[in-house]
Amino acid sequence: MKQMCHIDNIPSTPGKFKMEKSWYMHRFRWHSCLTKLTFWSFVFLGLILVFFFRASSSSSSLPSDVSRRSLKTSSWGGPVWEKRVRLSARVRSKNGISVLVTGAAGFVGTHVSSALRRRGDGVLGLDNFNEYYDPSLKRARQALLERSGVYIVEGDINDMVLLEKLFEVVAFTHVMHLAAQAGVRYAMENPSSYVHSNIAGLVSLLEVCKAANPQPAIIWASSSSVYGLNLKVPFSEKDRTDQPASLYAATKKAGEEIAHSYNHIYGLSLTGLRFFTVYGPWGRPDMAYFFFTRDILKGKSIQIFEAANHGTVARDFTYIDDIVKGCLAALDTSEKSTGSGGKKKGPAQLRLFNLGNTSPVPVSDLVKILERLLKVKAKKSIMKLPRNGDVQFTHANISAAHRELGYKPSTDLQTGLKKFVRWYLSYYSDGKKSDH
């Protein structure tokens, strides 16, 4: 508005003042100003109300709410969808359990879901199919599971409306929480994805589980990365874990502390599993054994890291079948949660286990085994271990898992890599799948 409201005749301090002859004109202008301000206020208020009601009506017409759309969750719900969820989660054996597997289209998630289904347990998967690595591999795993009767709901672990709906449809006895943002180096490129998945995602899941009735027992994936810069080997669950070497490790350590608090406050039964370098068929393309295989076959040079003073970099490579046995044993030995309606009624089980192979192998030896299996000589480039979160070695003490879970790994690296290479050559041999 170009017209200004002038009230210059009113002094800056209170007191008596003498009105000038033009007081009537000033008063007229003042009332005119107020009228215009009132008019435009009503106009703006009307526009805001129109916008609000239009936004409300348009959102209500969509199949999913704002939170789901912002998390890229596919549409879900309805009687057909609920029937499919119940069918997948239905227990088929006498003493079976009903398990929600998060990250079900992931490497470990696929194998665990398949093993549970084979023994007659009810299994429902949840996965957001993100693009951290080739989503087509995750879709292929999904197809593999669906052929065995396991349905994967596509959704984000932070979508609490979806999680609550799943628990409303199915009274899960257990949760196998494997959904996470994996990888050590990627945290330097996209740190927020680790906070979103590994911290916020875990809290979202625990919030829904604490309110469920009955509360499920929860098994979840931590990582050997929590041992960080420890020099004492082999790594034991009693060792310090306050020196993370990467953001990924820090988020997994934070997860362990979060689990402790939810166990203490709400009586949730929680078991954390620290995985040590899992490998095998249907594995993750971002893992060294996987992209070494790809690059050796393509004649590309592979980078082999060495520590300071030409120190050996070694990993406690653990075959996927051994990891699955440990996961199922953790499920079978888990005790019931003690809370109800979000309130704790007594002490609840809280455990942490290393799941490794106990036999660290130098990465250079891994390459030699791959060369023999692929019958191709690798082109090698020796590089210094970068300061990107990688550690020089990992070595698991599994005495606690052996004692309480009966965990006993039985696959050596030579045997495990032979099975992986067989799968790899079969999966990528038709020329239709991309291994980039």
Buried (B, 14 or more C-beta within 10 A) or exposed (E): EEEEBEEEEEEEEEEEEEEEEEEEEBEEBBEEBEEEEEEEEEEEEEEEEEEEEEEEEEEEEEEBBEBBEEBEBEEBBEEEBBEBBBEBBBBEEEEBBBBBBBBBBBBBBBBBBBBBBEEBBBBBBBBBBBEBBBEEBBEBBBEBBEEEEBBBBBBBBBBBBBBBBBBEBBEBBBBBBBBBBBBBEBBBEEBEBBBBBBBBBBBBBBBBBBBBEEBBBBBBBBBBBBBBEBEEBBBBBEBEBEBBBBBBBBBBBBBBEBBBEBBEEBBBBBBBBBBBBBBBBBBBBBBBBBBBBBBBBEEEEBEBBBBEEEEBBBBBBBBBBBBBBBBBBBBEBBEBBBBBEBEBEEEBBBBBBBBBBBBBBBBBBBBEBBBEBBEBEBEBEEEEBEEEBBBBBBBBBBBBBBEBBEBEBEBBBEEBBBBBBEBBEEBBEEEEEEBE
